[in-house]
Amino acid sequence: MPRHPYKKAYIELTSQCNLSCSFCPPLQRPPVFMSQDLLKKSIQESASLCEELCFHLMGEPSLYPQLEEAFNLANSCDTKVNFTTNGVLIKRVGLVLIKAKALKQVNFSIHSLVDSSPKWSAILDDIFSFAQELRNARSDVFINFRWWRSQDGVASEVLSRIIEFYGLKEISINPEEKSLRLGPRTFLHFESPFTWPSTSIPLLQNNGFCHALSKQFGILCDGRVVPCCLDREGVMSLGNISEAPLRDILASEEALEIREGFKRNKLIAQLCRHCSYIMRFN
């Protein structure tokens, strides 16, 4: 087995969020922070299996009180981190991110910010300021602005602000392109909205393919291991890292059945049959 059989591990530092986005159904799980014991175990065991870690699943990771410790743990394990945030607290955590040796990429969910915060324009200024400070201090970190194409109402204003900040004369957006280069290791990434999978919505398909458990898995803040970052309630929980080694959980009969099912274009888990995102892989 190669040193890194998986590409990404999504580690949910907290299920708590400071925004209420229209496209994010309220969590049934309580808003809690991952304990320090689970944090250490999650990072250490994931680092031995994955190329990189993503401090994101549900919740807003910049709320996590031990954020600096999380990055230090990742660095001690010689692994890199993708950090996804809505940017609301970037003034509070900016210095932590700049100093974090493990930081590989910062993703700003601009669509979340604009959707939920009436102060989004001022916060966007804070994000721009941070982006400049980060670029001045670090040339190795990627900066990614994420935007959903459906937000046409403010799209022109947001794009105008980005054009102005990065000194671009104009932005030509090809509907087929998923990203646009703004500067060195800095991109504007476009994505289409999706509906969160749920067994409460109609059955969509019985067949399909997904990268879950072949390229990625997730660890919720309570330690439950899930196949992918869209299992927001942990309904496909494969086990808990507080009770068993992560490697054993991912090698369990249930995990193997789901993974092998994808190879055969067969959706084994019930939640997968109610997931519209899977259709993007067809």
N, C-alpha and C positions, 0 to 999 in steps of 0.2 A: 504494500500500500504506500502511495506517495506521502510525503510529509504533510501535504495540505490537500486532502481529498475534497475539501469544500472551498468555495470561493469566499462566501460571506456568512457571518453569524450576526444576526440582529439581536442585540442585547438591550432589553427595555429597562432603562434605569428607573423609570417611574411610569405609572399609569395616570398620573395627574397632568392636566394641561391647563394653561392659562388663557386659552381661547375656546370658543364654542362655534366651530365651523359648521356651516349648513350641510356640508357633504359628509360630516363625521357623526354617525349616530352615537348617542350617549352610551358610554360603557356601562355594562352591568357590574363589572368588577369595581371594587373600592379604589379610590385614588391613594395609592401607597408608593413608598420608595423601596427600591431593592435594598436589602440589608447588606452590611459590609461583608459578612461571611459569604452571602450568595454572589455578591459582586466579585470578590476575589476568586471564587470557584468558577464562576461563569467565564471570566476573562482568561484565567489560566488554562482551563480545559478547552475553551474555544480556540485559543491561540495555537494550541498544538494540532488543531484540525483544519484551520481556515487561513486563507491568505490575508484576510483583513476582517476587522470588526466594524459593525455599524451601531453606534449608540442611538438607536431609534427603533421603535416599533409602534406603540401607541404612547401617548403622553408627550410632554415637552422636556427633553433631557437637560436643558439649561436650568431647570428648577432643582436638579439633583444637588443636594448639599455637599456630597463628596465627589464632585465632578473632577477636581484636580487629582484626587486619589485614583479615580478611574483611569485617567490618562496615564498617570505614573505607573499603574499596574500593567497597562497595555505596553508601555515602553519597556518595562522590566521583562516582559515576555517577548520582546523583539517583534511586535506586531503593530500594524498601522490601523488608524481609526478614521472612519467616515462619520461626520457629525452632522445631523439634520436638525434644523431649528426653524421656528417661525420668526425668530429675530427680535421678539419683543424685549428680551432680557440681554441683548447683545452688549449693552454698556456694562452690565454686571459681570458677565463671563468672558468678555473679550480678551482680557489679559491672560486668563487661564488658557484660552485657546491658542493665543500667540506663543505662549511659553511651552505648550504641550509638544514634546518631541515626537510623540506618536501620531500627531494629527497629520492626516493625508489630504483630507478634503472637507470643506464646509459647504453644506447645502442649505440654502435659504428658501423655505417654502413661501414664496411671495404670494401665491394664490391663497394660502391660508391666512396670511396677514391681512390682505385686502378684503377677504371675505368676512373677517370677524372683528377687525379693530377699526373704530372710527379715527384712530390716530395713526393709521397706516403710513400716511405721507411723512410724518415726523419720524416714525420708526425707520422708514426707508432711508432717511437721512443718516440715522445712527448706523444702519447697516453699511451704507456707503463709506462712512467715516472709518468703521472697523475694517472694511475691505481694503482701504488705502493703508491703514496701519499694518495690517497683516502682510500686504504685499511689500511694504517697505522693510518689514522685519524678516519675512520668509519668502524665498523664491520657490520653495519646494512644494507649497500647499496649493491645491486646486480650490477655486471658488466657483460655486455653481448656483445660479439664480434659477429657481424652478417656477414655471408659469403654466397654468392650465389654459389651453386655447379657448375655452368656452367663456372666459370672463371678458367678453367684448366691451362691456359697459365702461370699464376703466383701462382697458388694454392700451389704448393710445396714450393715455396719461402716464401709465407705468413705463411703457417703452420709451416715451419721450424723456422721462427722468433718467433712464438708464443711458440713453444716447447722450444726453447732456453730461452726465457724470463721467462717462468714459471717453468723451470728446470725439464721438463718432459723428460724421456728417449725416449719415442715414443708416437705417437698418433695413435690409431687404430680406424678407422672411419667405422662404419657400415652404409651402404647406407640407411638403414631403420631408423636410429636414426636422430633426429632433433637437439639434443644438446649433448655436451660433457663437462663434468666438468673439469675445469682447476685448480680450487682451491676453497677456501671458498667463496661461493656466487659469483663465477666467472665462466662463461660458454662461450663456442664457439657454436653459434647457426647456423644451416644450413637451408637454404631455397632454393626453386627452383624459377627461374625467372618467372615473369608474365608480361602480356601485359596490359597496362593501359586501362580500359574500355572506350569506345568512341562510339558514334552513327555513327561515320564515318567508323567503321569497320563492317564487315558482321554480321548479326543477328546470334547469337549462340544458343539461347534456349529461350523458353517461360516459362519453368518450372524450379524450383530450390528453394534452401533454402539458407538463409544468416542470420548472427547474427545482421545485421544492424537494429537499432531501437528496438531490444530486449536486446542486451548486450552493444551496443555502438551507438554513434552518433558523429558528428564533428561540430566544429564551425570555419568557415573561418575567416581570419583576418579582413574582412569587416563586420562581425557580422552575416553572413548568416549561418543558421543551415542546415546541410546536414546529410543524413542517415548514411554515412560511410566515412572512411578515404580514399577511392578510388575515391570519387566524387571531383576530383581535380579542376574542373571549376565551381562547384556549380550548375550544370544543374538540380539537384534534390532539389534545395533549398526549404525548408519548411516554411521559414519565416526568419526574422531578429531580433536578440535579442535587437537591438536598438529601435524596434517598438513594441515588445510584449514580455511578460515573457517567458523564455525558457520552463518552464513546460507546458504552454499553447500551444506553438509551437509543442512540442513533443506529445501532446494529440490532435492535430488537426485531422480533418477528413482525410486529405491526408496522414499524418503519420500513422494513424491507418489502412488505407487501405493497405499501403505498408507492414506494420508489420503483419497484418492478412493474407495477400497474401503469405508471406513466410511460415506461419503456414500451409497453404493449398498447399504448393509446387508450388505456382503461382507467377510469376514475374510480378508485377504491373508496376513498373517504367521502362521506355524505356531503360535507361542506363543499368539497371540490365540485360536486355536481350542481351546486348553486352559486358558482363563481363565474362572473362574466369576464374577469381579467384573463382567465385561462384561454379564452377565445383569441387573445392577441398572439398566442403561440401557434395557432393553426396555420 
